[in-house]
Amino acid sequence: MSKKAKALLFNFIGFALLFLSFYYLIGKYTGLIGLWIPFTSFVVSTLTAPKFQAVNTHEGEKLFMKWLFIKGVKEIK
C-alpha cells in the first residue's frame, strides 16, 4: 500500500473514531438536539483529529503526522 493511501486511510480512521466518540458524548451529556449534535461533532472532530500526509523527500516517500496534542511534526515509520 502506498504512503498516500495510508495517509488517507489514517486520516479517515482518526476522524471517524473521534466523530463517533464526540457524537455519543455530545448527545449524552449536552442539551443539543437535532442536527446540532452531528454538526458539533463534525467541527470538534475536524479540529482535534490528527492530520497525516505523505511527502516525497530525497530519501523516498515518507509519512508524517501533525496533531493538536503533540508538539511539532512526527514521522511515521
C-alpha positions, 0 to 999 in steps of 0.5 A: 500500500502506498504512503498516500493511501495510508495517509488517507486511510489514517486520516479517515480512521482518526476522524471517524473514531473521534466523530463517533466518540464526540457524537455519543458524548455530545448527545449524552451529556449536552442539551443539543438536539437535532442536527446540532449534535452531528454538526458539533461533532463534525467541527470538534472532530475536524479540529482535534483529529490528527492530520497525516500526509505523505511527502516525497523527500530525497530519501523516498516517500515518507509519512508524517503526522501533525496533531493538536496534542503533540508538539511539532511534526512526527514521522511515521515509520 
